[in-house]
């Protein structure tokens, strides 16, 4: 199989994975998702006053998202510290990534950057941890006329108190007002101590157009820390060639 396209990394993290399957997201629980059925308004704030237009931390951020037609879009936001800033876009249906694009002398965001519904806190969609400059949401919406080929997954876990973790990749297809899921087990640790692993797939896992993928995990006991990065190639369907 020949893979030609754009490199994509889907970052996932959960500090307290428990004994039931849950998302690898900064929420440390199942994440809030945009289904893509209606347009939403969003805002961003930081946990630090230093993340502002003239601050020493993050000054601007870029949101990567899909519109109602599953087309890729971006919007840039000037941060204002702990004060919420509206995201200036009227066609946001699905969000994929929040990334710091300009910083002050501190070189990284000073506080956690949080993307929420406009005027509320019920739905927290993306978080950029302090010092990291990019969100770890554990999910990705594949744009129209594209396919995402997952070629490998890098994993790091801190398994204290004899916790063995299993990592899953979920492919989801929007059907009506919800997603139909297909779970693929990609790795189970063979140790109860901290470990790192890189799982490469000889045959890539393909996530089709207008689908969503997410990373999930489960542990034998609660509070195991797990991080994972799904490495993939985003290809236009015309570039998708099998050999």
DAMO-V690100 format. One record per residue. N is the residue number from 1. RES is the residue in three letters. SS is DSSP state (hx for helix, st for strand, lp for the rest). PSI is psi in whole degrees, 0 to 359 (999 if undefined). BURIAL is 1 if it has 9 or more other ideal C-beta (glycine too) atoms within 8 Angstrom, else 0. Layout:
# DAMO-V690100
<<N;RES;SS;PSI;BURIAL> <N;RES;SS;PSI;BURIAL>>
This chain:
# DAMO-V690100
<<1;UNK;lp;131;0> <2;UNK;st;124;0> <3;UNK;lp;116;1> <4;UNK;lp;120;0> <5;UNK;lp;206;1> <6;UNK;st;132;0> <7;UNK;st;132;0> <8;UNK;st;135;1> <9;UNK;st;124;0> <10;UNK;st;113;1> <11;UNK;st;131;1> <12;UNK;st;149;1> <13;UNK;st;137;1> <14;UNK;st;123;1> <15;UNK;st;346;0> <16;UNK;st;52;1> <17;UNK;st;137;1> <18;UNK;lp;204;1> <19;UNK;lp;1;0> <20;UNK;lp;149;0> <21;UNK;lp;132;0> <22;UNK;st;167;1> <23;UNK;st;148;1> <24;UNK;lp;82;1> <25;UNK;lp;156;1> <26;UNK;lp;345;1> <27;UNK;lp;348;1> <28;UNK;lp;34;0> <29;UNK;lp;181;0> <30;UNK;lp;138;0> <31;UNK;lp;160;1> <32;UNK;lp;135;0> <33;UNK;lp;150;0> <34;UNK;lp;118;1> <35;UNK;lp;334;1> <36;UNK;lp;8;1> <37;UNK;lp;330;0> <38;UNK;lp;154;0> <39;UNK;lp;144;0> <40;UNK;lp;155;1> <41;UNK;lp;140;1> <42;UNK;st;162;1> <43;UNK;st;164;1> <44;UNK;st;140;1> <45;UNK;st;165;1> <46;UNK;st;161;1> <47;UNK;lp;1;1> <48;UNK;lp;139;1> <49;UNK;lp;345;0> <50;UNK;lp;348;1> <51;UNK;lp;85;1> <52;UNK;st;171;1> <53;UNK;lp;329;0> <54;UNK;lp;19;0> <55;UNK;lp;174;1> <56;UNK;lp;346;0> <57;UNK;lp;221;1> <58;UNK;st;135;1> <59;UNK;st;321;1> <60;UNK;st;155;1> <61;UNK;st;157;1> <62;UNK;st;131;1> <63;UNK;st;128;1> <64;UNK;st;126;1> <65;UNK;st;173;1> <66;UNK;st;146;1> <67;UNK;lp;193;1> <68;UNK;lp;337;0> <69;UNK;lp;11;0> <70;UNK;lp;27;1> <71;UNK;lp;145;0> <72;UNK;st;136;0> <73;UNK;st;162;1> <74;UNK;st;156;0> <75;UNK;st;137;1> <76;UNK;st;142;1> <77;UNK;st;131;1> <78;UNK;st;123;0> <79;UNK;lp;157;1> <80;UNK;st;48;1> <81;UNK;lp;228;1> <82;UNK;lp;0;0> <83;UNK;lp;131;0> <84;UNK;lp;140;0> <85;UNK;st;129;1> <86;UNK;st;141;0> <87;UNK;lp;119;1> <88;UNK;lp;71;0> <89;UNK;lp;139;1> <90;UNK;lp;18;0> <91;UNK;lp;37;0> <92;UNK;lp;118;1> <93;UNK;lp;333;1> <94;UNK;st;134;1> <95;UNK;st;139;1> <96;UNK;st;324;1> <97;UNK;st;145;1> <98;UNK;st;127;1> <99;UNK;st;134;1> <100;UNK;st;129;1> <101;UNK;st;343;0> <102;UNK;st;138;0> <103;UNK;st;164;1> <104;UNK;lp;206;1> <105;UNK;lp;342;0> <106;UNK;lp;345;1> <107;UNK;lp;347;0> <108;UNK;lp;166;1> <109;UNK;lp;132;1> <110;UNK;lp;329;1> <111;UNK;lp;176;1> <112;UNK;lp;130;1> <113;UNK;st;131;1> <114;UNK;st;125;1> <115;UNK;st;118;1> <116;UNK;st;173;1> <117;UNK;st;147;1> <118;UNK;lp;123;1> <119;UNK;lp;5;0> <120;UNK;lp;178;0> <121;UNK;lp;6;0> <122;UNK;lp;316;0> <123;UNK;lp;114;0> <124;UNK;st;111;1> <125;UNK;st;315;1> <126;UNK;st;145;1> <127;UNK;st;133;1> <128;UNK;st;110;1> <129;UNK;lp;150;0> <130;UNK;lp;131;1> <131;UNK;lp;3;0> <132;UNK;lp;335;1> <133;UNK;lp;357;1> <134;UNK;st;146;1> <135;UNK;lp;153;1> <136;UNK;lp;88;1> <137;UNK;lp;338;1> <138;UNK;lp;12;1> <139;UNK;st;164;1> <140;UNK;st;131;1> <141;UNK;st;127;1> <142;UNK;lp;124;1> <143;UNK;lp;164;1> <144;UNK;lp;147;0> <145;UNK;lp;26;0> <146;UNK;st;160;1> <147;UNK;st;144;1> <148;UNK;st;120;1> <149;UNK;st;111;1> <150;UNK;st;117;1> <151;UNK;st;343;1> <152;UNK;st;163;1> <153;UNK;st;125;1> <154;UNK;st;136;1> <155;UNK;st;140;1> <156;UNK;st;133;1> <157;UNK;st;147;1> <158;UNK;st;93;0> <159;UNK;lp;93;1> <160;UNK;lp;159;0> <161;UNK;lp;42;0> <162;UNK;lp;52;0> <163;UNK;lp;117;1> <164;UNK;lp;131;1> <165;UNK;st;146;1> <166;UNK;st;131;1> <167;UNK;st;138;1> <168;UNK;st;148;1> <169;UNK;st;128;1> <170;UNK;st;129;1> <171;UNK;st;132;1> <172;UNK;st;134;1> <173;UNK;st;128;1> <174;UNK;st;122;1> <175;UNK;st;111;0> <176;UNK;lp;240;0> <177;UNK;lp;12;0> <178;UNK;st;177;0> <179;UNK;st;135;1> <180;UNK;st;132;0> <181;UNK;st;150;0> <182;UNK;st;115;0> <183;UNK;st;136;0> <184;UNK;st;119;1> <185;UNK;st;122;0> <186;UNK;st;341;0> <187;UNK;st;140;1> <188;UNK;st;128;0> <189;UNK;lp;149;1> <190;UNK;lp;17;0> <191;UNK;lp;154;0> <192;UNK;lp;12;0> <193;UNK;lp;165;0> <194;UNK;lp;140;0> <195;UNK;st;165;1> <196;UNK;st;148;0> <197;UNK;st;153;0> <198;UNK;st;116;0> <199;UNK;st;111;1> <200;UNK;st;139;0> <201;UNK;st;118;1> <202;UNK;st;325;0> <203;UNK;st;110;0> <204;UNK;st;151;1> <205;UNK;st;120;1> <206;UNK;st;127;0> <207;UNK;st;120;1> <208;UNK;lp;175;1> <209;UNK;lp;147;1> <210;UNK;lp;31;1> <211;UNK;st;168;1> <212;UNK;st;142;1> <213;UNK;st;150;1> <214;UNK;st;152;1> <215;UNK;st;134;1> <216;UNK;st;166;1> <217;UNK;st;165;1> <218;UNK;st;147;1> <219;UNK;st;162;1> <220;UNK;lp;337;0> <221;UNK;lp;161;1> <222;UNK;lp;160;0> <223;UNK;lp;26;1> <224;UNK;st;134;1> <225;UNK;st;130;1> <226;UNK;st;133;1> <227;UNK;st;147;1> <228;UNK;st;150;1> <229;UNK;st;119;1> <230;UNK;st;119;1> <231;UNK;st;130;1> <232;UNK;st;176;1> <233;UNK;st;122;1> <234;UNK;st;119;1> <235;UNK;st;138;1> <236;UNK;st;141;0> <237;UNK;hx;331;1> <238;UNK;hx;342;0> <239;UNK;hx;353;0> <240;UNK;lp;107;0> <241;UNK;st;130;0> <242;UNK;lp;145;0> <243;UNK;lp;999;0>>
